[in-house]
């Protein structure tokens, strides 16, 4: 792959192609995941009108008064449910880096399946926390649930291709995701109208915690950047009809680092850029919280030991989530930051 290029992979064959065409998609995914762990996807099957509507409902929600948004604020346990106000989060803390709060506000939700928490231990049950839905926009919940379901379908198709790429049965991941704890976050990065604090970004430098992440973000200055292995930062330009996909920590562990979980961030726009908001729809693909992540045998060379001990999804995910920083910026201060 060229030094500053993130490849684009057409996934159409995963839904309608023959075996040879599906294997070719798996080969391309393997190549991308061995390099930066990032790739664009087109031909994904998620309806364009659903993406457009989800983005608009995100805009509508974030346009509500802060007092109304704070009625659905995230729970004290930091679980990805409800509203994170501007100044509430500093994601670089998950990497042990102390930074100013990220310049973003967000809303998170998972499956609407209250029965799932009873199927796992108390710690894992946190990943099935109840959703916290706002009253407005009136069709917000309906739209976001539809979007979540469509993204689960996309993730299932890609997981089958990933299994093929890793030389295991294409259904290898199926029983690890039959009670999945995937999370969707809609994010608004407000227009930056004054110089940020030293070291402050729209999203601090981090790796993702789970299996893979799908991002649909506005292509504006101050967007997603990926750190190449040579240390340079690559600007990510997502195709108008596509998503960006990247590998998270758990898939890197599963593959014994055959596939890489790469540092990335959301930058602050350059000083000469026209100030504008940026909206991003993000789907974090997570397995069942109690699933064990153990290095695949065929990813460990004969005579070598795995790089990572077995770990459950909740042990790793919640460990990093609890380290992610939360500031003490309240709603009134948040209003000053965003206006």
C-alpha positions as CSV (number, residue, x, y, z in Angstrom):
1,X,0.0,0.0,0.0
2,X,1.2,3.5,-0.7
3,X,2.6,5.3,2.3
4,X,-0.2,7.8,2.7
5,X,-3.2,5.8,1.4
6,X,-6.0,4.1,3.2
7,X,-7.4,1.4,0.8
8,X,-11.0,1.2,-0.3
9,X,-12.6,-2.2,-0.4
10,X,-15.9,-2.9,-2.2
11,X,-18.0,-5.3,0.0
12,X,-20.7,-6.0,-2.6
13,X,-19.4,-9.6,-3.1
14,X,-20.0,-10.4,0.6
15,X,-23.7,-10.1,-0.1
16,X,-24.1,-11.4,-3.6
17,X,-20.8,-12.7,-4.9
18,X,-19.4,-16.2,-5.4
19,X,-16.9,-17.9,-3.2
20,X,-13.9,-16.7,-5.2
21,X,-15.1,-13.1,-5.0
22,X,-15.7,-13.4,-1.3
23,X,-12.2,-14.7,-0.8
24,X,-10.8,-11.8,-2.7
25,X,-12.6,-9.4,-0.4
26,X,-11.1,-11.3,2.6
27,X,-7.7,-11.1,1.1
28,X,-8.0,-7.3,0.7
29,X,-9.2,-7.0,4.3
30,X,-6.2,-9.1,5.5
31,X,-3.8,-6.9,3.6
32,X,-5.2,-3.7,5.1
33,X,-5.4,-5.0,8.6
34,X,-1.8,-6.2,8.5
35,X,-0.7,-2.6,7.4
36,X,-2.5,0.2,9.3
37,X,-5.6,-1.6,10.4
38,X,-7.7,0.9,8.5
39,X,-9.7,0.6,5.3
40,X,-12.7,2.3,3.6
41,X,-15.7,0.2,2.6
42,X,-18.2,0.8,-0.2
43,X,-20.9,-1.5,-1.4
44,X,-21.8,-2.1,2.3
45,X,-25.6,-2.4,1.9
46,X,-26.6,0.2,4.5
47,X,-29.3,2.3,2.9
48,X,-28.1,5.8,2.0
49,X,-31.4,7.4,3.2
50,X,-31.0,5.8,6.6
51,X,-27.5,7.3,6.9
52,X,-28.8,10.7,5.9
53,X,-31.7,10.6,8.3
54,X,-29.5,9.4,11.2
55,X,-27.0,12.2,10.5
56,X,-29.9,14.8,10.5
57,X,-31.4,13.5,13.7
58,X,-27.9,13.8,15.3
59,X,-27.9,17.5,14.2
60,X,-31.4,18.0,15.5
61,X,-30.5,16.4,18.9
62,X,-27.4,18.4,19.4
63,X,-29.2,21.6,18.5
64,X,-31.5,21.2,21.6
65,X,-30.8,23.4,24.6
66,X,-28.1,22.1,26.9
67,X,-30.6,21.8,29.8
68,X,-32.7,19.4,27.7
69,X,-29.8,17.3,26.6
70,X,-28.5,17.1,30.2
71,X,-31.8,15.3,31.1
72,X,-30.4,12.3,29.3
73,X,-26.8,12.7,30.5
74,X,-24.6,9.6,30.7
75,X,-24.6,7.5,33.9
76,X,-21.9,8.0,36.6
77,X,-20.4,4.7,35.7
78,X,-19.1,6.2,32.3
79,X,-20.9,3.5,30.3
80,X,-21.6,4.6,26.7
81,X,-25.3,5.5,27.3
82,X,-26.9,8.9,27.0
83,X,-25.3,12.3,26.5
84,X,-21.7,13.4,27.0
85,X,-21.4,17.2,27.0
86,X,-18.5,19.2,25.7
87,X,-15.7,19.0,28.2
88,X,-16.9,15.7,29.7
89,X,-14.4,13.4,28.0
90,X,-10.7,13.1,27.3
91,X,-10.2,9.8,25.4
92,X,-6.4,10.0,25.5
93,X,-6.6,9.1,29.2
94,X,-7.4,5.5,28.0
95,X,-3.8,5.4,26.9
96,X,-2.5,6.9,30.1
97,X,-2.1,10.4,28.6
98,X,-3.4,13.4,30.6
99,X,-4.8,16.0,28.2
100,X,-7.4,18.7,28.3
101,X,-11.0,17.6,27.5
102,X,-11.9,16.7,24.0
103,X,-13.8,19.3,21.9
104,X,-16.9,17.2,21.3
105,X,-20.3,16.2,22.5
106,X,-21.9,12.8,21.9
107,X,-24.8,10.5,22.5
108,X,-24.3,6.7,23.0
109,X,-26.6,3.7,22.9
110,X,-26.6,-0.1,22.6
111,X,-29.1,-2.8,22.0
112,X,-32.5,-2.4,23.5
113,X,-32.4,-5.8,25.1
114,X,-32.9,-5.6,28.9
115,X,-32.9,-9.4,29.1
116,X,-29.3,-9.7,28.2
117,X,-27.8,-8.4,31.5
118,X,-29.2,-11.4,33.4
119,X,-27.2,-13.8,31.2
120,X,-23.8,-12.6,32.3
121,X,-21.9,-11.7,35.5
122,X,-22.3,-8.4,37.3
123,X,-19.3,-6.8,35.7
124,X,-20.1,-7.9,32.2
125,X,-23.7,-6.7,32.7
126,X,-22.5,-3.1,32.7
127,X,-22.0,-3.5,28.9
128,X,-25.8,-4.1,28.7
129,X,-26.8,-0.9,30.6
130,X,-30.3,0.4,29.7
131,X,-30.4,3.0,27.0
132,X,-31.4,6.6,27.9
133,X,-33.5,8.1,25.1
134,X,-34.5,11.8,24.7
135,X,-38.1,12.8,24.1
136,X,-36.9,14.9,21.1
137,X,-36.5,14.6,18.2
138,X,-39.8,12.7,18.1
139,X,-38.4,9.9,15.9
140,X,-34.9,9.9,17.3
141,X,-35.1,6.5,19.0
142,X,-36.7,4.8,16.0
143,X,-34.1,6.2,13.6
144,X,-31.1,5.3,15.8
145,X,-32.4,1.7,16.5
146,X,-32.8,1.2,12.7
147,X,-29.3,2.5,12.1
148,X,-27.9,0.3,14.8
149,X,-29.6,-2.8,13.3
150,X,-28.2,-2.0,9.9
151,X,-24.7,-1.6,11.2
152,X,-24.9,-4.9,13.0
153,X,-25.8,-6.5,9.7
154,X,-22.8,-4.8,8.0
155,X,-20.5,-5.9,10.8
156,X,-21.7,-9.5,10.5
157,X,-20.8,-9.6,6.9
158,X,-17.4,-8.2,7.5
159,X,-16.8,-10.7,10.4
160,X,-17.4,-13.6,8.1
161,X,-14.8,-12.2,5.7
162,X,-12.4,-11.6,8.5
163,X,-12.8,-15.3,9.6
164,X,-11.9,-16.4,6.1
165,X,-8.9,-14.0,6.1
166,X,-7.7,-15.6,9.4
167,X,-8.1,-19.1,8.0
168,X,-10.9,-20.2,10.3
169,X,-14.5,-21.2,9.5
170,X,-16.4,-18.2,8.2
171,X,-18.9,-18.7,11.1
172,X,-16.2,-18.7,13.7
173,X,-17.3,-15.4,15.2
174,X,-21.1,-16.1,15.1
175,X,-21.5,-17.5,18.7
176,X,-19.2,-14.8,20.1
177,X,-21.7,-12.1,18.8
178,X,-25.1,-13.7,19.4
179,X,-25.4,-11.4,22.5
180,X,-23.2,-8.7,21.3
181,X,-22.5,-5.5,23.2
182,X,-21.8,-3.2,20.3
183,X,-22.2,0.6,20.9
184,X,-23.2,3.4,18.6
185,X,-22.1,6.9,19.3
186,X,-23.3,10.0,17.4
187,X,-20.8,12.8,17.8
188,X,-20.8,16.5,17.2
189,X,-17.4,18.3,17.0
190,X,-18.4,21.9,17.4
191,X,-16.8,24.6,15.2
192,X,-13.5,25.8,16.8
193,X,-13.8,29.5,17.1
194,X,-10.9,30.2,19.5
195,X,-7.4,28.6,20.0
196,X,-7.6,25.3,21.8
197,X,-5.7,24.5,25.0
198,X,-2.2,23.1,24.6
199,X,-2.6,19.4,23.6
200,X,-6.3,19.7,23.1
201,X,-8.0,17.8,20.2
202,X,-11.5,17.0,19.0
203,X,-10.7,13.4,20.0
204,X,-7.4,12.6,21.7
205,X,-4.9,10.0,20.5
206,X,-6.2,6.5,21.2
207,X,-6.8,3.0,20.0
208,X,-10.3,1.5,19.9
209,X,-11.2,-1.0,22.6
210,X,-13.2,-3.6,20.7
211,X,-13.2,-5.6,17.5
212,X,-13.7,-3.1,14.8
213,X,-15.2,0.4,14.3
214,X,-17.2,1.8,11.5
215,X,-17.2,5.6,11.1
216,X,-19.2,7.8,8.8
217,X,-17.9,11.4,9.4
218,X,-18.2,14.7,7.6
219,X,-15.2,15.3,5.4
220,X,-14.2,18.6,6.8
221,X,-10.9,20.2,8.1
222,X,-10.2,18.9,11.5
223,X,-11.2,15.3,10.8
224,X,-10.0,11.7,11.5
225,X,-6.3,11.1,11.3
226,X,-4.4,7.8,11.5
227,X,-0.8,7.4,12.6
228,X,1.3,5.5,10.1
229,X,3.9,3.2,11.3
230,X,6.5,5.7,10.2
231,X,5.1,8.2,12.7
232,X,3.3,10.5,10.2
233,X,-0.3,11.3,10.5
234,X,-2.6,10.4,7.6
235,X,-5.8,12.4,6.9
236,X,-8.7,10.1,6.3
237,X,-11.2,11.1,3.6
238,X,-14.2,8.8,3.8
239,X,-16.0,8.2,0.4
240,X,-19.4,9.9,0.1
241,X,-21.1,6.5,-0.1
242,X,-18.8,4.6,2.3
243,X,-17.5,4.1,5.8
244,X,-14.1,4.0,7.4
245,X,-13.4,0.7,9.2
246,X,-10.6,0.1,11.7
247,X,-9.4,-2.7,13.9
248,X,-9.6,-2.4,17.7
249,X,-7.5,-3.9,20.5
250,X,-9.5,-7.1,20.9
251,X,-9.1,-8.1,17.3
252,X,-5.4,-7.4,17.5
253,X,-5.3,-9.7,20.5
254,X,-7.4,-12.4,18.8
255,X,-5.0,-12.3,15.8
256,X,-1.8,-12.1,18.0
257,X,-1.0,-8.8,16.4
258,X,-1.2,-10.1,12.8
259,X,-3.7,-7.3,12.5
260,X,-2.9,-4.0,14.1
261,X,-4.9,-1.7,16.4
262,X,-3.6,1.7,15.3
263,X,-3.4,5.0,17.1
264,X,-5.8,7.6,15.7
265,X,-7.3,11.0,16.6
266,X,-9.7,13.7,15.5
267,X,-7.6,16.8,14.8
268,X,-8.4,20.5,15.4
269,X,-9.0,22.4,12.2
270,X,-6.1,24.6,11.0
271,X,-6.4,28.3,12.0
272,X,-7.3,29.4,8.5
273,X,-10.2,26.9,8.1
274,X,-13.8,28.2,8.0
275,X,-15.3,27.3,11.4
276,X,-17.9,24.6,11.0
277,X,-19.4,21.7,13.0
278,X,-18.5,18.1,12.1
279,X,-21.0,15.2,12.6
280,X,-19.8,11.6,12.9
281,X,-21.8,8.4,13.2
282,X,-19.6,5.7,14.9
283,X,-20.4,2.0,15.4
284,X,-18.1,0.1,17.8
285,X,-18.4,-3.6,17.2
286,X,-18.1,-5.5,20.4
287,X,-18.7,-9.3,21.1
288,X,-20.6,-10.8,23.9
289,X,-19.2,-9.3,27.1
290,X,-18.3,-12.7,28.6
291,X,-16.7,-14.0,25.4
292,X,-13.1,-15.1,25.9
293,X,-10.5,-13.5,23.6
294,X,-7.8,-16.0,23.1
295,X,-5.1,-15.9,20.4
296,X,-6.1,-18.0,17.4
297,X,-3.8,-21.1,17.2
298,X,-3.0,-20.4,13.5
299,X,-1.8,-16.9,14.4
300,X,0.9,-18.3,16.7
301,X,4.0,-19.7,15.1
302,X,5.2,-23.2,16.1
303,X,7.4,-23.0,19.2
304,X,6.2,-19.5,20.1
305,X,3.8,-18.5,22.8
306,X,0.9,-16.1,22.3
307,X,1.7,-12.4,23.0
308,X,-1.4,-12.0,25.1
309,X,-3.1,-14.1,27.8
310,X,-6.8,-14.9,27.4
311,X,-9.1,-12.1,28.5
312,X,-12.8,-11.6,28.5
313,X,-14.3,-8.8,26.4
314,X,-15.6,-7.0,29.5
315,X,-12.3,-7.2,31.4
316,X,-10.5,-5.4,28.5
317,X,-13.2,-3.0,27.4
318,X,-14.3,-1.8,30.8
319,X,-10.7,-1.5,31.9
320,X,-9.9,1.0,29.2
321,X,-13.3,2.7,29.5
322,X,-12.7,3.4,33.2
323,X,-9.4,4.9,32.4
324,X,-10.8,7.3,29.8
325,X,-10.8,10.7,31.4
326,X,-13.9,12.7,32.4
327,X,-13.4,16.4,33.2
328,X,-15.5,18.5,35.6
329,X,-16.9,20.9,33.0
330,X,-20.6,21.2,33.8
331,X,-23.5,22.1,31.5
332,X,-23.2,25.9,31.9
333,X,-19.5,25.8,31.1
334,X,-20.2,23.5,28.2
335,X,-22.6,26.1,26.8
336,X,-19.8,28.7,26.9
337,X,-17.5,26.3,25.1
338,X,-19.9,25.7,22.2
339,X,-21.3,29.2,21.6
